[in-house]
Amino acid sequence: MPGRVQGKVAFITGAARSQGRSHAIRLAEEGADIIAVDVPEAVPSLSAYPLASDEDLAETVKRVEALDRRIVAHKADVRDSAALKAALDDGVAQLGRLDIVCANAGIGTAPVAAWEMDESIWQTMIDVNLTGVWHTAKAAIPHLIAGGNGGSIILTSSAAGLQAYENIAHYVSAKHGVVGLMRTLALELAPHFIRVNSIHPTQVDTPMIQNEPTWRLFRPDLEHPTEADFAPASQAMNALPIPWVDPVDISNAVLYLASDEARYITGVTLPVDAGAMIK
Ligand SMILES: NC(=O)c1ccc[n+]([C@@H]2O[C@H](COP(=O)([O-])OP(=O)(O)OC[C@H]3O[C@@H](n4cnc5c(N)ncnc54)[C@H](O)[C@@H]3O)[C@@H](O)[C@H]2O)c1
């Protein structure tokens, strides 16, 4: 039986680990070839946790190839529009087409009140989590239009793209901005049958949240909170009684939006949030 995205090619940013790697594997399982980018330049004093390594990206390549799918992987930073375009152009040249775009790369930082936030931390967040998403779309759209087969662009926002959370004003602003970009692109690209949607995860079990500064954001009452201390506070966000979802839960929603099953779905903000938005 053919896969749900059989014969298609997907471009995924932040594909070296976590949700991005999971998207690559899930789409490859359903028949897609993959163009992967990750391993950005260092982001000094920004991240509360390390970003992905060369070894992580190599592991994604291995996992996709083990599924008998092709993958072209490049180191590229989504802040660097030219590098991102060069990586994607090479991938399309090698794999022959482009159908699906997952703008997944993103960062989180240690929490701080909006008025105490350093200018550089604000700017870097916007550069990666909003401008990087625009760079991804900008590089990909000419290929999608030229292919003449329509397409599906999935922008990774967050629950924080639909509602506010304290002490991460830069992240909330960037992720709300992604929704504005998604809606605008959905209108601009509809005549080409290119669909654009955003996905809004609640907490996902990845290094972005499983780090001490994030645990402290949720447990300001403890000096050195652990993952176990964080779990009930995280669970309080969700309606379903779980502390977080797994990367594959997001990948399954991405797969649906990427597939022809969603052929008339565009301009939609899709929460994968265990009911967090109705609390
Ligand atoms: N983990 C969560 O709870 C959660 C919830 C909602 C939304 N998100 C969003 O999901 C997306 C994926 O995050 P994740 O949870 O898998 O975290 P993660 O940190 O494990 O993965 C993010 C990936 O993006 C890459 N990346 C970061 N900055 C980059 C840049 N400038 N250029 C290229 N690659 C870059 C990292 O190296 C890493 O591999 C992000 O956009 C994040 O904001 C995460």
The ligand as a MOL file (V3000), in Angstrom:
LIG
                    3D

  0  0  0     0  0            999 V3000
M  V30 BEGIN CTAB
M  V30 COUNTS 44 48 0 0 0
M  V30 BEGIN ATOM
M  V30 1 N 9.0830 21.4220 23.3780 0
M  V30 2 C 7.9730 22.1050 23.5640 0
M  V30 3 O 7.3610 22.0360 24.6240 0
M  V30 4 C 7.3840 22.9550 22.4720 0
M  V30 5 C 6.0490 23.4020 22.6090 0
M  V30 6 C 5.4880 24.1800 21.6160 0
M  V30 7 C 6.2310 24.4990 20.4990 0
M  V30 8 N 7.5340 24.0570 20.3860 0 CHG=1
M  V30 9 C 8.2510 24.3970 19.1640 0
M  V30 10 O 8.5960 23.2000 18.4930 0
M  V30 11 C 9.7440 23.4160 17.6680 0
M  V30 12 C 10.7370 22.2870 17.8540 0
M  V30 13 O 11.2540 22.3340 19.1770 0
M  V30 14 P 11.6500 21.0210 20.0060 0
M  V30 15 O 10.7020 20.9040 21.1310 0
M  V30 16 O 11.8100 19.8510 19.0960 0 CHG=-1
M  V30 17 O 13.0510 21.4870 20.6560 0
M  V30 18 P 14.5690 21.1060 20.3160 0
M  V30 19 O 15.4050 22.1830 20.9080 0
M  V30 20 O 14.8800 19.7370 20.7510 0
M  V30 21 O 14.6340 21.1650 18.7200 0
M  V30 22 C 14.7570 22.3570 18.0090 0
M  V30 23 C 15.7270 22.1380 16.8790 0
M  V30 24 O 15.8610 23.3550 16.1450 0
M  V30 25 C 17.2270 23.5910 15.9090 0
M  V30 26 N 17.4640 25.0260 15.7860 0
M  V30 27 C 17.3500 25.9740 16.7380 0
M  V30 28 N 17.6990 27.1670 16.2680 0
M  V30 29 C 18.0400 26.9850 14.9550 0
M  V30 30 C 18.5100 27.8400 13.9390 0
M  V30 31 N 18.7190 29.1460 14.1810 0
M  V30 32 N 18.7690 27.3200 12.7140 0
M  V30 33 C 18.5950 25.9980 12.4800 0
M  V30 34 N 18.1680 25.1300 13.4210 0
M  V30 35 C 17.8880 25.6170 14.6560 0
M  V30 36 C 17.9290 23.0080 17.1280 0
M  V30 37 O 19.3140 22.7490 16.8670 0
M  V30 38 C 17.1220 21.7590 17.4010 0
M  V30 39 O 17.5830 20.6340 16.6850 0
M  V30 40 C 10.2570 24.8060 18.0440 0
M  V30 41 O 9.8300 25.7520 17.0690 0
M  V30 42 C 9.5720 25.0960 19.3710 0
M  V30 43 O 9.4390 26.4720 19.6170 0
M  V30 44 C 8.1100 23.2960 21.3370 0
M  V30 END ATOM
M  V30 BEGIN BOND
M  V30 1 1 1 2
M  V30 2 2 2 3
M  V30 3 1 2 4
M  V30 4 1 4 5
M  V30 5 2 4 44
M  V30 6 2 5 6
M  V30 7 1 6 7
M  V30 8 2 7 8
M  V30 9 1 8 9
M  V30 10 1 8 44
M  V30 11 1 9 10
M  V30 12 1 9 42
M  V30 13 1 10 11
M  V30 14 1 11 12
M  V30 15 1 11 40
M  V30 16 1 12 13
M  V30 17 1 13 14
M  V30 18 2 14 15
M  V30 19 1 14 16
M  V30 20 1 14 17
M  V30 21 1 17 18
M  V30 22 2 18 19
M  V30 23 1 18 20
M  V30 24 1 18 21
M  V30 25 1 21 22
M  V30 26 1 22 23
M  V30 27 1 23 24
M  V30 28 1 23 38
M  V30 29 1 24 25
M  V30 30 1 25 26
M  V30 31 1 25 36
M  V30 32 1 26 27
M  V30 33 1 26 35
M  V30 34 2 27 28
M  V30 35 1 28 29
M  V30 36 1 29 30
M  V30 37 2 29 35
M  V30 38 1 30 31
M  V30 39 2 30 32
M  V30 40 1 32 33
M  V30 41 2 33 34
M  V30 42 1 34 35
M  V30 43 1 36 37
M  V30 44 1 36 38
M  V30 45 1 38 39
M  V30 46 1 40 41
M  V30 47 1 40 42
M  V30 48 1 42 43
M  V30 END BOND
M  V30 END CTAB
M  END
